[in-house]
Amino acid sequence: MYGRQAFNLKIRGNKDLYGRSQFRIRPDAREATYLRSKLSCDIHNRLGLISISANYISLYVNDEYLGLYVIMDAPKLSWAELQYGDKDTTTIYKCKTGGNILTVYTCAKNCLNENEAVTDNTEWVELLTALDNAQSAEDIEDIFDIDQFLYEIAFEYLAGSWDHFLSSGHNFSMYKPKNGKWTIIYYDFDADIGQDVSGIEFGLGKNAKADKDFPGYSFADWANKPRHILDILIYKDPTRFENILKNFVTEVFNPAVLFPHIDELKEFIKPHIIRDKTPDENGKCPGMLNQYGYDYSYEQWDANSEFTSVNLNGVGSAYGIKYWILRRYRNVCKTYQMECDPIYMDENYEYTIDKNVEGEIISGQWGDFELIDLNIGVGKQNTTIPQPTETQPTETQPTETQPIETQPIETQPIETQPTETQSTETQPTEIPENLPYQCTSELVGYPCCAKGIKTIYDHDATGDWGYDFKKGEWCGLTPYIEQTNDEVCWSEVLGYPCCKNCFVYDTDEDGQWGYENNQWCGIQSFCSA
């Protein structure tokens, strides 16, 4: 699609460059300015958040000039050693595929440990289980860096990000320093600060807002997908988050701080942009490895760095960086009744729009795509505890039944089906051994039912649920079946890989489609088994 290509650099043999052995080298081809990644990293670092860094390089390969690139480090093993002295850490998990919302169901297997020698992810699952079960900030304060997380959520809202945790559920890592708390770290910022903002509508289908004034959206408009962790850390009591959001705006995300920095960066990279946008005698610009790919013009670079929206032949669009910052700044200042800079709050503040390159902001392209609720199994402890239709035997008195004093021995009707009882008897399939999981409930952090528990009290996307009255907890009755990838991936002939999970986003005449790693993928047959 794009003319300029990205690279990942890994230095092997226990060697490094300036203390790092892995780099992300990006042309940021999806956006016009070369500023969004650098600016986002600088914002994080100015606030003192745990973050990667970014800078600029001129890239040569075999003495051939490929152009100006953004170079960033990555939250990898060498980064942890350099920043924390944590050599060969075993506690960095990369959540790259979509749909990771910090639950056992979505992250236990989809987020991968950066240390390939690690095979036991017990500590990781314990964190996710604690997040699933938490009902307040106090429940996770000792193990999870809540402030860092809330600052990142504030960043997503302020920067108009849709490509991290809030919407897409990816492009972040989780790291636990020695004797520290689990901390979320973002990367890949080329889709931020007003870039391709209609991505926030992905998965909403008919629930997407009719109002497409994206810079004017409230926080609730932006955080438009269910997230259990947001319920307990923000919606239950928004005070802490709102204070962080206000501090973010006061310290960094305001025109008085960011506009001069943008001007400084523009002046620094301008000669390189001119060089990269100037074709040679054969009509080819440096670094355009895909001669049929798209690329922004110099005029679009200049205008989008200011207040003008641009559109790249219908494949992407972006608000002017300064325009987005100004509008979001005003919105937050008014919504949270902050005392803000009167110069930029003045509706008559003057700026120019380059009508020669101005482009339309794309919206509504996601049509009727609707995501499923990924909070499967989360908060199961809040579901109404079932009333048993039979007494539960204890281990010490196997021949006698012991009534649970707090649970009346009568069935409870389902509200929508008053003539039927809530529980049913089943003879569960024998749970196989020697599998990574024995039953499907373990995927979402709940144990399998003991052999004597047979009654189904609930059913959801995870499977059948029983209830262990002795332990006072839900348990799973559905055996886990090891997923075997299809021998032939049906979607590869169409140019798309097969999915690793079963989240269906669309169905057409070819089959069912998921979305992972920023691309469509085909749903495999094990999902319908």
Summary of the structure (lengths in Angstrom):
residues: 529
radius of gyration: 26.0
end to end distance: 35.6
largest distance: 92.8
contacts: 1616
relative contact order: 0.11
helix: 29%
strand: 18%
